[in-house]
Amino acid sequence: MRIRALLPLLFTAISFAAETGFLDREVSVNGQLFRYQVYVPRDYRADRAWPVILFLHGAGESGDNGLTQTLIGLPAAIRKNPERFPAIAVLPQSSPKRWWTDTIEQDQALAALDKSMREFHADPDRVYLTGLSKGGFGTWHLAGREPGRFAAIAPICGGVALPKPLLERFGLKESEFPTNEEMARKIGAKMPVWVFHGADDKTVPAELSREMTSALKALGSGVKYTEYEGVGHNSWDKAYGDPEFAAWLLAQRKMAASSR
């Protein structure tokens, strides 16, 4: 009788069990296979809804191995202080031939996000977007494309239009990108935003983040802006390593944002 009484509890415990850590996943978009990873907290249980962070990596982590994008930025911060990030983290990987501003890259990132949300019981009101450098540009553009999807965004050392050296390198024109004012209107004044940049960044000038921050403020946004004096392109270690960042991000809720 005791065994029979314990069986329902045993089956419930098994149903809640799941792999944790950084997990290999893949998703197909228009017949093309994309590898990505998902971070699942050690204390994950399927009987509660989890916040989800979509992270867009930088140019140096581009590829197709589904691994390199986990080496720096948000994934590194999670490994160092996992207790600060009680959330699912979705980590897609972009091609070195393309930018996160390209439709196919955004499509595969969103597909990985949607698949992970279904798999790991996500809270749709606590979905966040952040990225660094190449992913910082992608964060602005994806937030502008999907203004109602995210509860908060955090672009790091990015901008809207690429700097001139990168425009020339990839054969692009500044006119192909929206203006800061156009992007600000797409994102909207109600979106919680925290922008980070290094004051001495020679790769992506801090002016790009300053100008976008000003465009949002002109709409009445409460955007936060942090510029690190004496810091070059790598402003992500300080940003993601700040315990205030994780606390701020995970405190945002889409329902609360939409009601303001």
C-alpha positions in Angstrom: 0.0 0.0 0.0 2.9 2.3 0.8 4.4 1.7 -2.6 1.1 2.5 -4.4 0.8 5.7 -2.3 4.3 6.8 -3.3 3.9 6.1 -7.0 2.1 9.4 -7.9 4.8 11.4 -6.0 7.5 9.5 -7.8 6.0 10.1 -11.3 5.6 13.8 -10.4 9.2 14.1 -9.4 10.3 12.4 -12.7 8.1 14.7 -14.7 9.8 17.8 -13.1 13.3 16.5 -13.7 15.3 18.0 -16.6 18.8 18.4 -17.9 20.5 21.5 -16.6 23.5 23.6 -17.6 24.4 24.5 -21.2 22.5 22.3 -23.6 23.0 21.7 -27.3 20.0 22.4 -29.4 19.1 23.1 -33.1 16.3 24.6 -35.1 15.4 24.6 -38.7 14.4 27.9 -40.5 13.4 27.8 -44.2 15.2 24.4 -44.6 18.4 25.6 -43.0 19.7 24.1 -39.7 21.0 26.4 -37.0 22.8 25.2 -33.9 22.2 27.1 -30.6 22.6 26.5 -26.9 20.2 26.9 -24.0 21.3 27.5 -20.4 19.0 25.9 -17.8 19.5 26.7 -14.1 20.5 23.8 -11.9 17.3 24.3 -9.8 15.0 24.2 -12.8 11.6 22.7 -12.3 8.8 22.5 -14.8 6.1 23.4 -12.2 6.8 27.1 -12.5 7.2 29.7 -15.2 10.8 30.9 -15.9 12.1 34.2 -17.2 14.1 33.9 -20.5 17.0 35.9 -21.7 17.9 36.0 -25.5 21.6 36.8 -25.9 23.1 37.9 -29.2 26.9 37.5 -29.3 29.6 39.6 -30.9 31.4 39.3 -34.3 34.3 37.2 -32.8 31.9 34.5 -31.7 30.3 34.1 -35.1 30.3 30.6 -36.7 28.2 27.5 -37.1 29.6 25.2 -34.4 26.9 26.1 -31.9 29.5 26.6 -29.1 31.7 29.7 -29.5 28.9 32.1 -28.6 28.9 30.7 -25.1 32.5 31.8 -24.3 32.1 35.5 -23.5 29.5 38.0 -22.5 26.3 36.8 -20.7 27.2 33.1 -20.7 30.6 33.8 -19.1 28.8 35.9 -16.4 26.3 33.1 -15.8 29.2 30.6 -15.3 30.9 33.0 -12.9 27.8 33.9 -10.8 24.9 31.5 -11.7 23.0 32.5 -8.6 22.4 36.0 -10.2 20.7 34.5 -13.2 17.8 32.3 -12.2 16.6 32.2 -15.8 16.6 30.3 -19.1 19.2 31.8 -21.5 18.9 31.2 -25.2 22.2 31.5 -27.1 21.9 31.4 -30.9 24.9 31.8 -33.2 25.2 34.1 -36.2 27.1 33.5 -39.5 30.4 35.5 -39.8 29.1 36.6 -43.2 26.0 38.3 -41.8 24.9 40.6 -39.0 22.2 40.2 -36.5 20.4 43.0 -38.4 19.8 40.5 -41.3 16.4 39.0 -41.4 17.6 35.4 -41.6 19.7 35.8 -38.4 16.8 37.4 -36.6 14.5 34.7 -37.7 16.7 31.9 -36.4 17.2 33.7 -33.1 13.5 34.1 -32.7 12.9 30.5 -33.7 15.4 29.3 -31.0 13.7 31.6 -28.5 10.2 30.3 -29.3 11.4 26.6 -29.2 13.1 27.1 -25.9 10.1 28.9 -24.4 7.9 25.9 -25.2 10.5 23.4 -24.0 11.3 25.1 -20.7 8.0 26.6 -19.6 8.8 30.2 -20.1 7.0 33.2 -18.6 5.9 35.3 -21.7 5.8 38.4 -19.6 9.5 38.1 -18.6 11.4 37.7 -21.9 14.5 39.8 -22.2 16.9 40.7 -25.0 20.6 41.7 -24.7 23.7 41.5 -26.9 27.2 42.9 -27.3 28.9 44.6 -30.2 27.5 42.9 -33.3 24.8 41.6 -30.9 24.4 45.1 -29.5 23.4 46.3 -33.0 21.2 43.3 -33.2 19.5 44.1 -29.9 18.4 47.5 -31.2 17.2 46.1 -34.5 15.4 43.1 -33.1 13.7 45.2 -30.5 12.5 47.5 -33.2 11.2 44.7 -35.3 9.4 43.0 -32.3 8.4 45.9 -30.0 5.8 43.9 -28.1 7.8 40.8 -27.5 10.4 41.8 -24.9 10.0 43.0 -21.3 13.3 44.9 -21.4 16.4 45.2 -23.6 20.1 45.9 -22.8 22.3 46.7 -25.8 26.1 46.8 -25.1 28.6 48.7 -27.2 26.2 48.7 -30.2 24.2 51.2 -32.2 21.7 51.4 -35.1 23.8 52.2 -38.2 27.2 50.5 -38.4 30.4 52.6 -38.1 31.8 53.7 -41.5 34.7 51.2 -41.5 32.3 48.3 -41.0 29.9 49.7 -43.6 32.7 49.8 -46.1 34.0 46.3 -45.1 30.6 44.7 -45.7 29.6 46.8 -48.7 26.7 48.5 -46.9 25.4 52.1 -46.9 24.2 54.1 -43.9 21.0 54.9 -45.8 20.1 51.2 -45.6 19.7 51.6 -41.8 17.0 53.5 -40.0 17.9 56.7 -38.2 18.1 56.8 -34.4 14.8 58.7 -34.2 13.1 56.1 -36.4 14.4 53.2 -34.3 13.4 55.0 -31.1 9.8 55.3 -32.4 9.8 51.6 -33.3 10.9 50.5 -29.8 8.7 53.0 -28.0 9.1 55.1 -24.9 7.6 52.5 -22.6 10.3 49.8 -23.2 12.7 49.5 -20.3 16.2 49.9 -21.7 19.6 49.9 -20.2 22.5 50.9 -22.6 26.2 50.2 -21.9 29.3 51.5 -23.6 33.0 52.1 -23.0 34.1 55.7 -23.3 37.3 54.7 -25.1 35.8 52.2 -27.5 37.7 52.5 -30.8 35.7 49.7 -32.6 32.2 51.0 -32.0 32.3 54.7 -30.9 30.3 55.5 -27.8 28.6 58.3 -29.8 26.4 55.6 -31.3 24.9 54.6 -27.9 24.8 58.2 -26.8 22.8 59.3 -29.8 20.3 56.4 -29.5 19.9 57.1 -25.8 19.1 60.7 -26.6 16.6 59.7 -29.3 14.7 57.6 -26.7 14.8 60.3 -24.1 13.3 62.7 -26.6 10.3 60.4 -26.7 10.0 60.5 -22.9 11.7 57.1 -22.3 13.3 56.4 -18.9 16.2 54.7 -20.6 19.3 54.1 -18.4 22.8 54.8 -19.9 26.1 53.7 -18.4 29.4 54.7 -19.9 32.6 53.3 -18.4 35.5 55.8 -18.4 38.8 54.3 -19.5 37.1 51.2 -21.0 37.5 50.3 -24.6 35.4 47.9 -26.7 35.0 45.3 -24.0 32.4 47.0 -21.8 30.4 43.7 -21.5 32.5 42.2 -18.7 31.7 45.2 -16.5 28.0 45.3 -17.6 27.2 41.6 -17.2 29.3 41.4 -14.1 27.4 44.1 -12.3 24.9 42.4 -9.9 22.6 45.4 -10.3 22.3 44.6 -14.0 20.9 41.1 -13.4 18.6 42.3 -10.7 17.2 45.1 -12.9 16.7 43.0 -15.9 14.9 40.1 -14.2 12.7 42.6 -12.3 11.1 43.9 -15.5 7.7 42.5 -16.6 6.0 43.1 -20.0 2.6 43.6 -18.4 3.9 46.3 -16.1 5.8 48.0 -19.0 2.6 48.1 -21.2 0.6 49.6 -18.4 2.8 52.6 -17.9 
